[in-house]
Amino acid sequence: MNKAFSAIEIKALQEDRREIEGVASTPTVDRVGDVVEPLGLSFQGDAPLLLNHDHSQPVGTVQFGRPTAKGLPFKARIAKVSEPGIVKDRCDEAWHSVKSGLIKGVSIGFRPLDAKPLGNGGTRYTKGDVHELSLVAIPANPDASITAFKSVDAKNTTTKENHMKKNTVADQIRKAISMSHAEAVLAASVEKDAVPAATATGSALVYPAQQSGVTPLTPQVTRSLIQMLADLGAPEMPPNRRTLTQPENLCAVELAEQDMYPGAAPGTAFVLSGMRRFGLLLGFSDELLAFASDAVVRWVEAVLTNAANNATDAAVIAAIQAAAGTAQASVGAAFDVFTADLRTACWIGNPATLGKLQDAANPNIGPRGGTYKTLPALSVLAAPVGTLFLLDAARTAVFDGPQEVARSTEASLILDSDPANSSLAPVNLFHQNMTALRVTKYADAHLMSAPVAVTVA
């Protein structure tokens, strides 16, 4: 999920309402070169108000108004909790941070639906689905500052305004290493790093240029299985909310006089987890990141995005494989035992498996996917070779949560994919001239109908 930053205006009425009003997205080019078109944004009636796009840190609710060419208006309210505890502390901290000016901006979390590249290397998002609004301290959009803080005295209705200056810290973050819509958060300590540090001369990762820095070998970014299923009609459900569903198609019957009405199986309920997360730490040489070119930024972003997508794909495939059980010997047999709706079904397979399916009758299938038996086929590296899965996309609920990046230059890392059992000594980033970037992806999926597996020779 992407993020877009913009300006807000805060109103405090009798200190009890804790209201925030403003414009949540403007068509201004942000500091990393992207543009979000407000008129192309869609949203639910109510959305959560978060801190820094962290779904484990809700502080209130927000309602969006009708988008205009100037932006997406909103009204948010930070919760006022009476019972002592971490929720009260979090909400009080958020409100006091806004009042004191420590938090000066907001950012929408949205899923891009349509986008096109810009000449400056950025992206123009013409359509997007807004899932949440976050309070942020470091806005990237030039308009991302609190224009005024208004406090209305309930007794004498006098109004005071304290105008605030725009924050330019985003320029410093991009100079260090821009993560394209992700705030660089300094971490006090981290635990592991899965790969060695990349350098400007590491031939396995980058080619050294003569005098102009480095030319990164940017890997191909493959979309996650959750995102591909959403494109095929998988319902995108909000996390931590109970959902009722029917696992199979229901059909009424014709009734003769005095016939009894038949009964149907009751629906089932499930909840997608907003706390299910997937993460990875990567170490980079400061020599590489110091170039801070757009190419380096795109390379780092591609590496982190692929790592997150590969993790979520493996988790979804594991659930599909467990639910499918014993594989059928043929496609015809799979169709026969499939109890969901074939009209909204799709195939899921490894690129090597999909490549074997192409023949004269099915010319539009290959390692990149396509269509097989007129059904869409999704290419997923995490799928086991030799097995094809038949799944009803419309009966697979998904949560495609935010992807966040944290940055540290002073932590001590254990350079091992299994740090808990590693015998290696920790490496201090500052001593080794390294920067650690940590990617965290929040996502979940739930199968509402049983998939079917097919063995492919």
RAJOUR-V652675 format. One record per residue. N is the residue number from 0. D_FIRST is the distance of its C-alpha to the first C-alpha in whole Angstrom. Layout:
n d_first
N D_FIRST
N D_FIRST
This chain:
n d_first
0 0
1 4
2 7
3 10
4 14
5 17
6 20
7 22
8 25
9 26
10 29
11 31
12 33
13 36
14 34
15 33
16 30
17 28
18 26
19 24
20 23
21 22
22 20
23 16
24 15
25 18
26 18
27 20
28 19
29 17
30 18
31 16
32 17
33 14
34 15
35 13
36 16
37 16
38 18
39 16
40 14
41 14
42 14
43 16
44 19
45 18
46 15
47 15
48 16
49 14
50 16
51 13
52 10
53 12
54 12
55 16
56 17
57 17
58 20
59 20
60 19
61 18
62 19
63 18
64 21
65 22
66 20
67 22
68 23
69 23
70 19
71 18
72 20
73 20
74 22
75 21
76 23
77 23
78 25
79 29
80 29
81 33
82 33
83 33
84 30
85 27
86 25
87 28
88 28
89 24
90 24
91 27
92 26
93 23
94 26
95 28
96 25
97 25
98 28
99 29
100 27
101 25
102 22
103 22
104 19
105 16
106 12
107 10
108 6
109 6
110 5
111 7
112 11
113 13
114 13
115 16
116 17
117 19
118 23
119 22
120 19
121 16
122 14
123 15
124 12
125 15
126 13
127 10
128 9
129 9
130 9
131 10
132 12
133 13
134 16
135 16
136 19
137 18
138 17
139 16
140 17
141 21
142 21
143 19
144 22
145 24
146 27
147 29
148 30
149 32
150 34
151 37
152 40
153 41
154 44
155 45
156 42
157 42
158 39
159 38
160 35
161 34
162 32
163 30
164 29
165 26
166 24
167 24
168 23
169 20
170 22
171 24
172 20
173 20
174 23
175 23
176 20
177 17
178 13
179 12
180 10
181 11
182 14
183 16
184 18
185 22
186 22
187 26
188 26
189 24
190 25
191 25
192 24
193 24
194 25
195 27
196 27
197 26
198 29
199 30
200 33
201 31
202 32
203 30
204 26
205 27
206 31
207 33
208 33
209 37
210 36
211 33
212 31
213 29
214 27
215 24
216 24
217 20
218 20
219 18
220 14
221 14
222 12
223 11
224 14
225 12
226 10
227 13
228 15
229 13
230 14
231 18
232 17
233 16
234 16
235 13
236 14
237 13
238 14
239 18
240 19
241 22
242 22
243 25
244 26
245 29
246 28
247 31
248 32
249 35
250 38
251 40
252 44
253 47
254 49
255 53
256 55
257 55
258 53
259 50
260 47
261 45
262 42
263 38
264 36
265 34
266 31
267 29
268 26
269 23
270 20
271 17
272 16
273 14
274 15
275 15
276 14
277 14
278 15
279 17
280 19
281 20
282 23
283 24
284 27
285 27
286 29
287 27
288 24
289 27
290 27
291 23
292 23
293 20
294 21
295 21
296 18
297 16
298 18
299 17
300 13
301 14
302 16
303 13
304 11
305 14
306 15
307 12
308 12
309 16
310 16
311 14
312 16
313 19
314 18
315 18
316 21
317 23
318 23
319 23
320 26
321 28
322 28
323 29
324 32
325 35
326 34
327 36
328 39
329 38
330 35
331 38
332 38
333 34
334 35
335 38
336 36
337 33
338 33
339 29
340 29
341 29
342 28
343 25
344 25
345 24
346 25
347 23
348 24
349 25
350 25
351 29
352 29
353 28
354 30
355 33
356 33
357 34
358 37
359 39
360 38
361 34
362 34
363 30
364 29
365 28
366 26
367 23
368 23
369 25
370 27
371 30
372 32
373 30
374 27
375 24
376 23
377 20
378 21
379 20
380 21
381 21
382 23
383 27
384 29
385 32
386 30
387 28
388 26
389 27
390 24
391 24
392 20
393 21
394 22
395 19
396 17
397 13
398 11
399 7
400 6
401 5
402 6
403 9
404 12
405 16
406 19
407 23
408 26
409 28
410 27
411 29
412 28
413 29
414 29
415 29
416 26
417 28
418 29
419 31
420 34
421 34
422 37
423 35
424 36
425 33
426 32
427 32
428 29
429 31
430 34
431 33
432 31
433 28
434 24
435 22
436 18
437 16
438 13
439 12
440 9
441 10
442 10
443 13
444 16
445 19
446 22
447 24
448 26
449 28
450 27
451 30
452 30
453 33
454 34
455 34
456 37
